[in-house]
């Protein structure tokens, strides 16, 4: 339950009630909200709200925002969220680059890093690249104590039996051009050599460090990357174009390396979560066209992952039975057709193909809105919004009715929308919005 659905005055649900209050403090913004309003909007008793807000103030998560005139009696004290009291990291692992953002409790980006990354380079290189980017971004942005900065940016520190953390491969500076990724060093269709296989142990794991131990309010790391994968277990399947990742426990590997909570999800689901938390209502599809093509689905206000968390493999619906081969192993997938058109410079055709898939999705799920994102869309937003919209308009005319076509818009957030959504994998549950 959230908001109008009310809270539950039960000790077992105290964290749930705290999330209700935190979410209202967050949405109230800098102007704040009174305890009386919190009680009215959550359904909690004034006594319960007073206890929760006292605890939040003691923990530094809430603070006074001034006083507000009341209809009778003395002015009411209003409270606000303290955004800088906590932070989360969001990492978007694409096939050829890494983008990391550090966000505060409001979801505002306070630091960002972008680096070249080859997803086909193997697990050790990828995990170390994420670890180094995370530690450097936190060190550069939050500037912990001198000792903590040494741990964050330098050599690993001593172990104490706690979950491990380590450094990683050097990360290029912000703005570095992504290297060609995915299948560097081997031809398409060639089975990976033992050196390519993520499962291959390269000796003992690097020693842990104490990188995040001195960072107060650090919630952890959200990682978003192409699927398919198991969101619940944090285990990758045969990532399209990189079958060697099948069965790799990315969540656990990063948690051991960094010693912080880690959540792994598909890039499209993370972006859809970020959009829903950011205010997109109803049921919508987020279509992401970059190095691949996928969909994040929000149905009835919540991210739809499916029974096995595999929903949204939008790019691998076959629309041309004898079409060009796709990296997934099939032929005529919408991803292959769309990317082939992009490679030829025919953006109108790419948008038309994407629109055909969007029309199928709209007809199947009866969604309210289609949002477009990804670096390929960002490079030519008008062409894709217009082209996809034209296909949906034609479908609406064929069907008739008074509602018109499903609208198509550019998703807010630009090329860092997935990374911001990845951070929400940690932030959203704190506010009771784990599925938006």
N, C-alpha and C positions, 0 to 999 in steps of 0.2 A: 504493500500500500504506500501511496505517496500523496502529499498535499491534501486535497479535499477528501481523499479516501480515509484520512485520519491516522493517528498513531495508536499504539497499543500500550497501555500502562501496565506492562508486565516486565519483571526483571529480566526475563530471558530475551526480551526484544529491546533492551535498553540501547544497544548499538544501532538498531533500526530507527529508534526514535531520535537518537543523536543525528543520524543521517538526515532525517526529515528536517530537523532544525538547521543543520549545516546548509542544506540545499536552499532553504528560504533565506538564510543569511547571504548566501552567494548571489541569489537572483535579486535580492534587494539592492545590491551594489553599495556604493560609498554612502548613500543616504541612510542606509540602515533600516532596521525594523524593530518594533517594540516587543517586549515579552508578551504583552496582551495579544498583539497581532499574531505572534508565533503560536500561542495557545489556540486562538480561534482558527487558524489555518491548518494546524496539524491535528486538532481534536484532542490534544494532550491537556492535562490539567495545568493551571498556572503553577502549581507546586512542582510538577514534573519539569516544566519548562525552566523554572528558576534553577532547579538542580542541574539540568543539562547545560544551561548557559553559564552557570558558575564554573562548572568543570571545563567548559570550552575556554573561558577567560583565564582560568588557572593554567591551562595548557598553552595559552598564547594564540589560540585559533580565533578568538573573538575579542572585540574591544568596543568601548563606548564610541558612538558616533555623534553624540550630542543629545539634546533634549527636544521633545516635540510637544506642542500644546495639546492638551486633552480637553474633552468636553466638560470635565468637572475635576476638581482636585488639582494636585500638583502636576507639572509637566512630566511626561513619560520619558524615561531614558531609552534611547534607541541603540541597538547593537549592530555591528557590522562584522563581516568576515575579515580576517587579517591575511591577505593573499600571500604575503612573503613568509608566512609561518610554515609552509610546506612546498615541496617541489617534486615533480616527476619527470622522468626522461622518456621521450618517445623516439624510437628509431625506425626508420623506413629502410629496409634492405631491399633494394631493387637488384636486377640482374647485373648491373654494372656500376652502381654507386650506392653509397650510404648517406642518408641525411638524418641528423639527430637534432632534436630540439629539447630544450629545458623549459618547462612551463611552471608557473606558480599555481596556487589553489584556484585562481580564477580561470585558469587555462591560458593566460597570457604568456606569449613566448618571451623569455628573458635571455635566451642564448641559443645559438644555432651553429651547427657545423655540417659541412658537406665534404665528402671525400670519394675518390675513386675506390671501387671495390669490385672484385670479380667473384660472383657467387659460385663460380665453378672452380675456385682455387682450393677448395677443401675446407673442412670444418675448422681446423686449427687456425688458419689464416682469417676466416670470417669471424670466429669467436674473438680472436685477439684484436681484430680491427674494431669490433663493437666495443670491447673493453677499453681500449685506448681512447676511442672517441668519447665514450661516456666519462672517463676519468678526467680527460683534458677539458671537456666542456664544463663539468662541474667545477673544476679548479679555476678555470678562467672566468666563470660567471659568478659563482657564489663566494669565491675567495675565502675559504675557511682559514682556520688558524695556520700559522707558519708550518707547524708539524704536519697538519693535515694536507697542506699543499704539497709538501714533500712526498707524502704518501700517494697523493693523487697524480702527481706529475712525474714522479721519479721511480726509483727502483722499488721492488716489492719489499715490504717490511716483514717483521718477524711474525710467525704464526702463533696462535694461542688456542688452536683446536676449533676455532670458529669456522663457518663456511668460507671457502677460499675466494680470493680475488687476485687478479693478476694483470699485468700489462699486456700489450699487444703490438702488432706491427705498426710502424709509423703511419700516421694518417696525413694525407696531403692537406694543405691549408684550405680555408673557405674559398670557394670559387674555382678550385681545381677541376679541370675537365675530366669527366668520367672516362676511364679506359674502355675499349671494347670489351664487353664482358660476356659471361655465360659459358662459352665453349672455347675460350682461349687455349691454344695449344693442342686442340683435338678437333677433328672434322665432325660435322653434323652426322649423327647416326653411328659414330664409332663408339663401342663400349668403353666406359672409363677404365683407365689403367688402375692398378692398385694405388698409385700415387694420387689419383684423383678422388679416391673413395673417402667420404667423410668419416667412415667408421674406423679407418686404419689408425691404430695407436702409434704415435710418434714418441715412444718413451713415456716417462712419468709426466703427469700434468705439471705446468709451471707452478711454483710456490705461490700461496695466497698472499695478498697484501691487506692493508687496513684502509683501503682507499676511501670508503664512504663512512668510516666509523665516526668521524668528527663532524659530519654534515647533519645538523639537526633538521628534523622534519622531512627527510628524504624518503619518499614512498616506494621507489623502485623504478623498474625499467619495463616499458611496453615495447614489444618488437612486432613489426608488421612486415610481411613479405609475401611473395606470390605463393599461391596454393598449388595443389591441395595439401591440407594439413589437418591435424587433430588439435583443435583449440583447447579442449579440456585437458589433455595430457601434455600439450606443448611439443608434440612429436610431428616431424615433417613426413609427408608422403612423397610421391614421385613428383617433386616440383617440376612444372612444365619446362622442359629443356634441360633439366638437371636431375635425372632419375637416380643418380648416385646418393642423393640425400634421403632416399626412402628409409624411414625408420629411425632417423637421427633425433635424439631427444634435445632439441635446441634449448628449450626452457631450462631444463636441469643443468645443461652444460654452462649456460650463462649465469644461472643462479650460483653454481659452485664457484665460478670464476670471480664473480663480483660480490657475492655474499649479500645480495639484496633480493627482494621479491621480483620475479620476472613473469610477465604474461605474454604469450605468443598468440597471434591471430593473423588471419589473411589481411593483406593490405586494403582490400576493398571493404572488409568488415570494419576495420579500424577507422577508415575514412567515414563510413556511414555512421558509426557511433559518434564520432566527433561532430558530424553535421546534426544529428539528432539532439545531442547535448547542447549544441550551439543554437538550437531554436527551430530547426526544420520540423514541422509537425506532420502528422498523418502518415500515410504509407508512400514510400518513394523508393526509387532505384538509383543508386550511384554507380555510373558506368565509368570505369577507369581505363583509359587508353594511354599506355606508355610503351614500355618494352614488351608488354603483353596486354591482354584485355580481360577484364573480369567485372563482376557486379557485387555491390554490397546492397542488401535488401533490408529495408526497415518497414515492417508490417505492423500496423496498429501502434506505432510509437516505439516498438522494440526491434533490435537487430535480429533478423531471422537467419540462424546458422544451420538449422536442420537437425535431424536426429543424430547424425554423425558429424556435425559441424562442417559439412562439406557443401552447403548451399552456396550459390553464387558463381559456379564455374560457367559463367555466361559465355565466355569466349570460345568454348568448345562444343557449342551446339552446331551441328553440321547443317549447312544450308545449301551446299553444292556437293552432291554425292561423289562425283568424280573430280572434285576440285583439287587445288594444290595441297601437297603434304603439309601437315602441321607438326610442330615440335612435340605435340602430345602423342603422336603416332597415328592419328586419324587423318582423313583427307577432307578438304572443303569446310573446315571449321571457320566460323566467323572471324576468329582472331587471325588466322592465316590469310584470309581474303582481305581483311582490313589492313593488316601490316604490309601485305604485298602492294596494295594501292598506295599506301603512304610512301613506301620505298620508291615507287615509280613517280612520285610527286603528284599523284592524282587524288587530291584531298576531297574533291567532290564525290568521287567513287567511294573513298574510304568512309565518308559521312553517310552515303547512301546505304552501304553495307551495315554500318553501325546502326542506322535508323531501322533497317529491316529487323535486326535483332531486338532493338528497343520496342518495336511494334509488337513482336512476338511476346515479349515480356509484359507489355501493357495489356495485351489481350488475355494472357494467362492469369495475371494477378490483379488486374483492374486497379493499378496504382494511381496515385494522385499527381505524381511529378517524376520527371527524369532529370537527374543532375549529372553533368559531364565533368570529368576531371582527368588528371594525368598529364605528363609532360607533352605528349603529342597534341592533345587538345589545347593545352596552354600555349603552344606555339602558333595555333591558328584557331582561336576560340570562335570567331564569327562563322567560319566555314563549317565547323562541326555543329554548332547550335542551330544554324540555319538549315543545314543538310538533314540532320536528324529530325528536326521539327517538321520539315517538309514531308518526310515519310509518314510521320504520325498524323499530320494534317490530312494526307491522302487516305489513310486508314479510317479516320473519323468521318470523312465525307462518304466513304463506301458504306459505313455502318449506319449513318444517319443519327438521329437523336438530337437532343438539345444541349448536351453537355460540352460538345466540342472536343478538340484534341487534347490529349495529355500534354501539359506544358513542358517545355525543355528549357533548362537554364544552365549556366555555368556554375559549378559548385564554388562556393567561397573557399578561401584558404590557399588557392594557387597550388604550386608544386610542393608545398610543404604540408598540404592537408592530410596526407596519410601519416606523416610523422606526428602531427598534432593529435590526430585520432589515436595513434599508438599510445601517447601519453595519457589519453582519457581511459585507456584500459586499466590504468592504476587509479586515476582521479575519480572517474564516474562512480565506482562502488562506494567511495567515501561519502558521496552525497546521495546514496541510495538509487543511483541511476546506472547500475552495471549493464543493463540492456537498453539504456536510454528510455 
